[in-house]
Amino acid sequence: MEVVYRRTWDRGRRSESYSVHAEKVDLGGIPCYQSISIYPDRVRRISMRQSDLTPVALLEKWNSGPKLIQRLYQGNQVHVVRRAFPSPLDEVIEVPPGLHDPESFAFLLKGYPFEDQDTIAPINVLVADPNPIFSRSRSFAVYIIPHGEERITVPAGTYDCYVLEMTLAGILGYLVPSNRFWLLKADPHLLVKAEGAGETIELAEGPFPCDGKVHCTAGAEVPNLRP
């Protein structure tokens, strides 16, 4: 299956469209879900264990030059690499068990017990990129807070959605803006819209069946990462 999203940031002055293809793969004997996102200037591949959606590996590679982001998860460690960035990184950090990657978080939300509508905490998520608040990679506990249901309109159409909020636990929850997600009420609870960190992501087209035709990006040339 494949969908197309529209991402806007810089107060709506900048935008890009990208497609996301999902498939099942086997990585070193580990059954995984794999998500491939095709942007105008780069490709991102993230692999997650089918059992609990914890990450195995992420690679984001730009079409030209050596610029890349890589994260390899092994046991209680994650190896974080940022190459050809103003703030490059190459570090191995200790992390708690069951850590989730920010790029796979939308997949984790699809398994939220929507009928119970209860706050879930804590879930450990990696913050890997340098920013004004966090100077180095580390993990943080987050809450998932339900906000009921809402009918919203995005470029792909009008949908009935569940609304979830993700906020950092503790005092950081007052300092760091939360993220809000709208997920399709119908199974498989596709991400319809997301807001946070100064950007908005909206479903623009799809979903399309992965049939090898124009909408399918399966087979995109991205190096495979092994655990």
C-alpha positions in Angstrom: 0.0 0.0 0.0 1.1 3.5 -0.7 -0.1 7.0 0.2 1.0 10.5 -0.7 1.4 13.3 1.9 1.8 17.1 1.7 4.2 18.6 4.3 4.2 22.4 5.0 6.5 24.4 7.3 7.9 27.9 7.8 4.4 29.2 8.5 3.1 27.6 5.3 5.6 29.4 3.1 7.4 26.1 2.2 6.0 22.7 1.2 6.8 19.4 -0.4 4.9 16.2 -1.3 6.2 12.8 -0.6 5.0 9.2 -1.0 5.2 6.5 1.6 5.3 2.8 0.7 4.9 0.1 3.4 5.9 -3.6 3.1 6.9 -6.7 5.1 10.6 -7.8 5.0 12.9 -10.1 6.8 16.1 -8.5 8.2 18.6 -10.9 9.6 15.9 -13.3 10.7 13.8 -10.5 12.2 10.3 -10.1 10.7 9.9 -6.4 10.1 7.6 -3.8 8.6 9.5 -1.4 6.3 8.5 2.1 5.4 10.0 3.8 2.4 9.4 7.6 2.0 10.3 9.2 -1.3 10.9 13.0 -1.1 11.9 15.3 -4.0 15.5 15.5 -2.7 16.0 12.3 -0.5 14.8 8.9 0.4 14.1 7.5 3.9 13.8 3.9 4.9 12.9 2.7 8.4 12.5 -0.9 9.5 10.5 -1.9 12.6 9.9 -5.2 14.3 6.5 -6.6 13.4 6.2 -7.9 17.0 6.2 -4.5 18.8 7.1 -1.8 16.2 10.4 -1.0 17.9 12.9 0.2 15.4 15.8 -1.8 13.9 17.3 0.7 11.6 16.7 4.1 9.9 18.6 5.5 6.9 17.8 8.9 5.3 20.0 9.7 2.3 19.9 12.7 0.1 20.0 12.3 -3.7 23.3 14.2 -4.2 26.4 14.4 -2.0 27.3 12.6 1.2 24.5 14.0 3.3 22.7 11.3 5.4 21.1 10.4 8.7 21.5 6.9 10.1 20.3 5.2 13.3 21.1 1.6 14.1 19.3 0.0 17.1 20.9 -2.9 18.9 19.9 -4.1 22.3 20.1 -1.2 24.7 22.2 1.0 22.4 21.5 3.2 19.3 24.3 4.3 17.0 23.4 7.8 15.6 25.1 9.3 12.6 24.6 12.6 10.9 26.9 13.3 8.0 27.5 16.5 6.0 25.3 18.6 8.3 26.3 21.8 10.1 26.0 19.8 13.3 27.4 16.4 12.4 27.1 13.4 14.8 28.6 10.0 15.3 27.8 8.6 18.7 26.5 5.5 20.5 24.2 6.1 23.4 22.6 3.9 26.0 18.8 3.7 25.7 16.0 2.0 27.7 14.4 -1.2 26.4 11.4 -0.7 24.1 12.6 2.6 22.7 10.8 4.0 19.7 12.1 6.1 16.8 10.4 9.4 16.1 10.1 8.5 12.4 8.1 5.3 13.2 5.9 6.9 15.9 2.9 7.3 13.5 2.9 3.5 12.9 2.9 2.9 16.7 -0.2 5.1 17.0 -2.2 2.9 14.7 -2.2 0.3 17.5 -3.7 2.7 20.1 -6.7 1.2 21.9 -9.1 3.7 20.4 -12.2 2.2 22.0 -10.8 2.6 25.5 -9.8 6.3 24.9 -7.4 6.4 27.8 -4.0 8.2 28.3 -1.0 5.9 27.7 2.3 6.5 29.4 5.2 6.2 29.4 6.5 5.4 25.9 10.2 6.1 25.4 11.1 7.9 22.2 14.5 9.0 20.9 15.2 12.6 20.2 18.2 12.3 17.9 18.6 15.7 16.1 20.3 18.7 17.8 17.9 21.5 18.4 17.7 24.6 20.7 16.4 22.5 23.6 18.4 19.3 23.3 22.0 19.5 22.5 22.6 15.7 22.1 20.7 12.5 21.4 18.8 11.1 24.3 15.4 9.4 25.0 12.4 10.9 26.6 9.2 9.4 28.1 6.0 10.6 26.4 2.3 10.5 27.0 -0.3 9.7 24.4 -3.5 11.6 25.3 -6.8 11.0 23.5 -8.9 14.0 22.3 -12.0 12.2 21.0 -13.1 12.3 17.4 -13.2 14.9 14.7 -14.2 15.1 11.0 -11.5 17.0 9.1 -10.8 17.9 5.5 -7.4 17.5 3.9 -6.3 17.5 0.3 -7.3 13.9 -0.2 -10.8 14.4 1.1 -12.9 14.5 4.3 -12.4 11.9 7.0 -13.7 10.9 10.4 -10.7 10.6 12.6 -9.5 9.8 16.1 -7.4 12.7 17.6 -4.3 11.9 19.7 -1.8 14.2 21.3 1.8 13.3 22.2 3.4 15.3 24.9 6.7 14.9 26.9 6.4 13.6 30.4 7.4 15.8 33.4 8.3 19.4 33.4 9.4 19.2 29.8 5.8 18.8 28.8 5.4 22.5 29.7 8.5 23.6 27.8 8.2 21.6 24.6 5.2 22.0 22.2 3.1 18.9 21.9 2.3 17.1 18.6 -1.2 16.2 17.5 -2.3 13.4 15.2 -5.5 12.7 13.3 -5.9 9.0 12.4 -8.6 7.5 10.3 -11.3 5.9 12.4 -11.5 2.9 10.0 -8.9 0.2 10.1 -5.9 0.4 9.4 -6.1 3.9 11.0 -4.0 5.7 8.5 -2.4 9.0 9.5 -4.6 11.7 8.0 -3.0 14.7 9.5 -0.2 15.7 12.0 0.8 19.0 13.5 3.8 19.9 15.6 7.3 21.2 15.6 6.2 24.0 13.3 5.0 21.8 10.5 1.8 20.2 9.2 1.5 16.9 7.4 -1.7 16.1 5.5 -2.9 13.1 3.4 -2.9 14.3 -0.2 -3.6 11.1 -2.2 -4.3 7.4 -1.7 -4.1 4.9 -0.4 -3.1 3.0 -3.6 -2.5 -0.7 -3.9 1.1 -1.6 -4.4 0.8 -3.0 -7.9 4.1 -1.9 -9.4 2.5 0.9 -11.4 2.8 4.6 -11.3 2.0 5.1 -7.6 4.1 2.4 -6.3 7.7 3.2 -5.1 8.6 -0.3 -4.0 12.1 -1.1 -5.2 13.4 2.5 -4.7 17.2 2.3 -4.6 18.0 2.8 -0.9 20.8 0.8 0.8 19.5 -1.9 3.1 20.5 -1.7 6.7 21.0 -4.9 8.7 20.7 -5.2 12.4 
